[in-house]
Amino acid sequence: MKIAILGVGTVGSGVLEVLEQNASIIAARAGESITPVAALVRDKSKAKENVKHLKVYDDFDELIENDEIDVFVELIGGVDLPYKMIKKLLSKGKAVVTANKALLAYHRSELESLAGEIPFGFEASVAGGIPIIKALREGLAANHINSITGILNGTCNYILTNMMNKGLAFDEVLKTAQELGYAEADPTFDVGGFDAAHKLLILASIAYKLDAKPDDILIEGISDISAEDIYFASEFGYTIKLLAVAKRNENNLELRVHPALLSKDKMIAKVDGVMNAISVVGDQVGESLYYGAGAGSRATASAVISDLIDIARKIKTPMLGYKDKGLDSGLKLLKSDEISSKFYLRLKVRDELGVIAKITNIMSANGVSIDSFLQKPNSNGGDATIYFTTHTCKSAQMKALIDAIRILDFVVGEPFVIRIEK
Ligand SMILES: NC(=O)c1ccc[n+]([C@@H]2O[C@H](COP(=O)([O-])OP(=O)(O)OC[C@H]3O[C@@H](n4cnc5c(N)ncnc54)[C@H](OP(=O)(O)O)[C@@H]3O)[C@@H](O)[C@H]2O)c1
C-alpha cells in the first residue's frame, strides 16, 4: 500500500520513522508493506532530509493527481486548509488518515457523510498513542456508554501536576513547560481547555451519536488556578485535574471540560505529568481505564499507522461507529447552565466582623448549600481567604451566587470556583 504524508512535522516525521523501523511487523500485520512514496511540504526547496527519498510536492493539486497513492495522511494541522484538502480527496474517492482533532471537532459528521465507504482513519486525533477510538467504537460497541472521564491534555496535566507536587505558581510551571517543549509559545488552546474539548467531542460522537460543536459545551481552562487552590486541595485529600467529561443521566447528556477537584484515591487522579488517561463506564462492561502517551512523535505515529494497517486489511468500520445513520439516541445535550455539580469556592475578604454570616446568607438565598468551610487568616492581619465546598447545585445558581458576591464591599478581587468531581 502506497501512502503520501501531507505535512512532515513532529507526527509526519514519526510516521516515516516508525514505518521504516517496524516495516516487517507492520507488513506482516497489514498483509502487505506500507510504503511512503510522496510528501507534501510547504516549500519544496526547503524540504528536510527525511523526505528526500520520496516524491516531494508543494502543490496539493499536483499531489492528488498522483494515482499511485492509495492513502493520504493529513498531518498539517489547523482547520480550514486540511478541511478543503480532505473534502477534495474524498470527492475523488481517496482514502484518508488524519490526526487532526481541531478539524474533526467541527467537521466530523460532514466528513463522515462525504467518506461513505471510503476509508477514513482518525485514531491519532484523541489521546495520541492510546487506542481510545478503537476501544469505544469497536471494543465497547455492545454498551451504552454511561460516562467518559478523560485527562486529554498533557500540557495541562503537566502544569497541574507540577503545581500540586512542587507548590509552584501557574505562570512559573507554564514557563518551564514551554522550555521543555510541553507547551506551545501561545498556550491558550491547551490551557483554555479547547484542545481537550475537541477530543471530547470526537469521543462523544462515537459514544452517543451526537454532533455537538465546541460552542455547544462547557469549556473552562486552568489559568486562574492559584497556589491557594492547591493548598486547599492538598489539605482536603484532593488533586486538581483538567477533566473532559461526558456523562449520561437517563436522556440527558453533559459534555464539559473544566478543572476539577478530584479525590486523590481515584485511579485517574494518579495520572501525572504529560500522560493521558480515559475512564469509560459502559452499562455492561463497567469501568475500563486507558492510560498512555497522549502526544509525541512516535506515540502518535503508532496510532496513525494502526489506521493504515486497518485500511490495508480492508476492514470496513463505520467512521463514527454507526452503520445505521438513522438511529435517534433520544439524548438531550444539557446547556452549560443546567449542569449540576458540587463546587469549591475561594474568596478573598477583608477580615471584618460578620463577613461569613453575610456570605452564607447570600449562599442560601441563591439555593447553594455549604458542605464545608475553611478560613485562612492572613498572617499580617490583612485580608483573609475563605474556602467553601458546596452541595450539588446547578451552574446557573453558582453563577448567580458569584454575581451577588463579587459586588460586596468587603470582597477583595474576583471569587473563584472549581467544580468537584464525584
Ligand atoms: N504533536 C503531537 O504529539 C500530536 C498528537 C496528536 C495529534 N496531533 C495532530 O497532528 C497534526 C500534526 O501535528 P504536528 O505536531 O506534527 O505539527 P507540526 O510539527 O507543526 O507539523 C506540521 C507540518 O505541516 C507542515 N505544513 C504546514 N502548512 C503546510 C502546507 N500548507 N502544506 C504542506 N505542509 C504544511 C509544517 O511545515 P512548516 O514546518 O514549514 O510549518 C509542518 O512540517 C495536528 O493536527 C495535531 O493536532 C499532534
The ligand as an SDF file (V2000), in Angstrom:
LIG
                    3D

 48 52  0  0  0  0  0  0  0  0999 V2000
    2.3840   16.5190   18.0490 N   0  0  0  0  0  0  0  0  0  0  0  0
    1.6520   15.6180   18.6450 C   0  0  0  0  0  0  0  0  0  0  0  0
    2.0820   14.9780   19.6030 O   0  0  0  0  0  0  0  0  0  0  0  0
    0.2450   15.3340   18.1630 C   0  0  0  0  0  0  0  0  0  0  0  0
   -0.5360   14.3730   18.8390 C   0  0  0  0  0  0  0  0  0  0  0  0
   -1.8010   14.0770   18.3530 C   0  0  0  0  0  0  0  0  0  0  0  0
   -2.2880   14.7420   17.2420 C   0  0  0  0  0  0  0  0  0  0  0  0
   -1.5130   15.6950   16.6380 N   0  0  0  0  0  0  0  0  0  0  0  0
   -2.0730   16.3540   15.4610 C   0  0  0  0  0  0  0  0  0  0  0  0
   -1.2630   16.0060   14.3480 O   0  0  0  0  0  0  0  0  0  0  0  0
   -1.2320   17.0820   13.4200 C   0  0  0  0  0  0  0  0  0  0  0  0
    0.2050   17.4690   13.1470 C   0  0  0  0  0  0  0  0  0  0  0  0
    0.7990   17.8930   14.3550 O   0  0  0  0  0  0  0  0  0  0  0  0
    2.3740   18.1000   14.4890 P   0  0  0  0  0  0  0  0  0  0  0  0
    2.6460   18.2190   15.9270 O   0  0  0  0  0  0  0  0  0  0  0  0
    3.1220   17.1000   13.6960 O   0  0  0  0  0  0  0  0  0  0  0  0
    2.5250   19.5470   13.8110 O   0  0  0  0  0  0  0  0  0  0  0  0
    3.8590   20.1950   13.2300 P   0  0  0  0  0  0  0  0  0  0  0  0
    5.0530   19.6370   13.8770 O   0  0  0  0  0  0  0  0  0  0  0  0
    3.6380   21.6650   13.2620 O   0  0  0  0  0  0  0  0  0  0  0  0
    3.8430   19.6940   11.7170 O   0  0  0  0  0  0  0  0  0  0  0  0
    3.0030   20.2060   10.7490 C   0  0  0  0  0  0  0  0  0  0  0  0
    3.7400   20.1390    9.4370 C   0  0  0  0  0  0  0  0  0  0  0  0
    2.8840   20.5820    8.3970 O   0  0  0  0  0  0  0  0  0  0  0  0
    3.6220   21.4530    7.5520 C   0  0  0  0  0  0  0  0  0  0  0  0
    2.7280   22.3650    6.8420 N   0  0  0  0  0  0  0  0  0  0  0  0
    2.0950   23.4630    7.3000 C   0  0  0  0  0  0  0  0  0  0  0  0
    1.3670   24.0280    6.3280 N   0  0  0  0  0  0  0  0  0  0  0  0
    1.5560   23.2840    5.2310 C   0  0  0  0  0  0  0  0  0  0  0  0
    1.0890   23.3490    3.9040 C   0  0  0  0  0  0  0  0  0  0  0  0
    0.2930   24.3460    3.5040 N   0  0  0  0  0  0  0  0  0  0  0  0
    1.4970   22.4150    3.0240 N   0  0  0  0  0  0  0  0  0  0  0  0
    2.3360   21.4280    3.4070 C   0  0  0  0  0  0  0  0  0  0  0  0
    2.8200   21.3010    4.6540 N   0  0  0  0  0  0  0  0  0  0  0  0
    2.4310   22.2170    5.5560 C   0  0  0  0  0  0  0  0  0  0  0  0
    4.5280   22.1870    8.5140 C   0  0  0  0  0  0  0  0  0  0  0  0
    5.5860   22.7680    7.7910 O   0  0  0  0  0  0  0  0  0  0  0  0
    6.3810   24.0300    8.3950 P   0  0  0  0  0  0  0  0  0  0  0  0
    7.3070   23.4310    9.3910 O   0  0  0  0  0  0  0  0  0  0  0  0
    7.0250   24.5960    7.1920 O   0  0  0  0  0  0  0  0  0  0  0  0
    5.3570   24.9270    9.0060 O   0  0  0  0  0  0  0  0  0  0  0  0
    4.9830   21.0630    9.4160 C   0  0  0  0  0  0  0  0  0  0  0  0
    6.0620   20.3590    8.8700 O   0  0  0  0  0  0  0  0  0  0  0  0
   -2.0800   18.1900   14.0350 C   0  0  0  0  0  0  0  0  0  0  0  0
   -3.3920   18.1110   13.5500 O   0  0  0  0  0  0  0  0  0  0  0  0
   -2.0520   17.8600   15.5060 C   0  0  0  0  0  0  0  0  0  0  0  0
   -3.1880   18.3340   16.2130 O   0  0  0  0  0  0  0  0  0  0  0  0
   -0.2730   16.0050   17.0580 C   0  0  0  0  0  0  0  0  0  0  0  0
  1  2  1  0
  2  3  2  0
  2  4  1  0
  4  5  1  0
  4 48  2  0
  5  6  2  0
  6  7  1  0
  7  8  2  0
  8  9  1  0
  8 48  1  0
  9 10  1  0
  9 46  1  0
 10 11  1  0
 11 12  1  0
 11 44  1  0
 12 13  1  0
 13 14  1  0
 14 15  2  0
 14 16  1  0
 14 17  1  0
 17 18  1  0
 18 19  2  0
 18 20  1  0
 18 21  1  0
 21 22  1  0
 22 23  1  0
 23 24  1  0
 23 42  1  0
 24 25  1  0
 25 26  1  0
 25 36  1  0
 26 27  1  0
 26 35  1  0
 27 28  2  0
 28 29  1  0
 29 30  1  0
 29 35  2  0
 30 31  1  0
 30 32  2  0
 32 33  1  0
 33 34  2  0
 34 35  1  0
 36 37  1  0
 36 42  1  0
 37 38  1  0
 38 39  2  0
 38 40  1  0
 38 41  1  0
 42 43  1  0
 44 45  1  0
 44 46  1  0
 46 47  1  0
M  CHG  2   8   1  16  -1
M  END
$$$$
